[in-house]
């Protein structure tokens, strides 16, 4: 008796709800989102560099506070660029393995 294994491919796409926004407004939303993203990255990096460079901030409380901008930086860098790209391309499908909260 031989067991024959077949190639099975699992494909799952998540469709995001879309809003009917005119193309010109899409560019405005993209620019505002990009500016907010850049501002958030700048602020978080400033806080992190301030905690690293100032000797008076080398205390356990500030080490814990260091994790907050780090967590925010990781969070916005994993989600927001994809959202901004989808706004421009008007793509409303997310392939499951590239979904940020994908867990096996």
CORTAPE-V362829 format. One record per helix or strand of 3 or more residues. SS is the DSSP state (H for helix, E for strand). FROM is the first residue (numbers start at 1). TO is the last residue. If there is no record, write none. Layout:
ss=SS from=FROM to=TO
ss=SS from=FROM to=TO
//
This chain:
ss=E from=13 to=15
ss=H from=23 to=53
ss=H from=55 to=57
ss=H from=60 to=89
ss=E from=93 to=95
ss=H from=96 to=98
//
